[in-house]
Amino acid sequence: MTQQQTPRVLLADDQTLVRTGFRMILGADGIDVVAEATNGAEAVEAVRRTRPDVVLMDIRMPEMDGLEATRRILAGGPGEPRVIILTTFDLDRYVYAALSAGASGFLLKDVTPEHLTAAVRTVRTGDALLAPAITRRLVQRFAHHGGDTAALHRDLASLTPRELEVLGLLARGLSNAELATRLHLAETTVKTHVARILGKLGLRDRVQAVIVAYETGLVSAGERGATQQ
């Protein structure tokens, strides 16, 4: 599967108007919606049947919610589709649990058409949909609060001191370019460090890395990043 191929998307939402609107937006940008689902169970079955690249998953649906559906879809490992959570409220413990389970990011349902299509294309290429300020607020709110994050408990002992430094700054919301500037490294070197961190800790993407940094106490809620020298 090459990056030039058109993303194939599954829409999972119990509201017909939401699915119809998103399908029209994606179609207008040349993105193919291969299936729709009205609940989590239908989404899991549709993923097995159609093998989409990206799943847009409502977090609250009848019969099986988006959190459980995300867990089941991503249980197969790295070869499974990327999941973007749809929600009406950004500081939502269920969204946090879905990110912990491997979702690549989340969008509010009132997202603009441009941001929706950009998000699908971003996660389809393997990147995380990481809005630093919102993601950091979400993690700060729910880390260590009894959420279902056991899958993300990791031993950071495998990381080098430099990798720990990179992880801490990444968790504070710094981009690769900002990391390179802060650490006086080439951006390609930063990307290598990030890839090694993800590989050593068995993480899918930067979203999970942020969660791990908070869950392990490497970064504490309230710490500031880009303005801290």
Steps between C-alpha positions, in 0.01 A plus 500: 500500500661825389443847632369614160199270513165652593406430864216252549280601793241332720246730670360377832234724656142437607383835360403483133552872447855482635589210271339667200678829562838339550456279194427808286801689638737207449364421155543860387869466585538170314497281811300178462259391775495122462247422776281649772403365841238608753658333804828352616414141413419598141826695486708200608332279241534762226871540569553126458296504178629814328851553648491883506807716558329732748198462730309808615351368824229664709581442867137459614285253306236240597566126550880539489662839555792642308747424778436125497487497119837678487653244736375211288604655169851581620555169677653361182804726526680746269337366182156614612342827379557832670215618720392861549251553782203732445367682804295803596713575808879507493570440871332159506631202699372262234707682238803466726435128540468464121833677448652265759360207302677617185281758327714743301315812608159658533285764333209703626187440293484867400838468328541704182501314167865593446608364838298181452660409167845606621461279809408195292798550272734565795424182693480293180870565440582372848520829690306573817233764507657692785363844588748571781293738716179294497675163528711623790191633683323169444793296631553730797133465592484121495851356549524306829124534553416133484445487126547177308860567402669179610608429143710816506694436820856481374845469654701798380828335603559392141531862387829687488532833684462685168190298412349579841568867436336482157197316642455759773509790255277317253244451776502873568384556144819586312509418129799332335622839379468648850674198650785541253540866595481436875750211491727644229448194281411442137129435448585164342683405821194595705280283278740211557480548878119510488487184287729319746289610797185368336671176405653434842175570683278319249291808426300579187564873481572828679158513666577185697848634576344809662275278713793281608703805603220610735400152621859421602553836667772611256290813445265647758172679441553872489849491354553734210700420193568733212541809719721327754873538439 
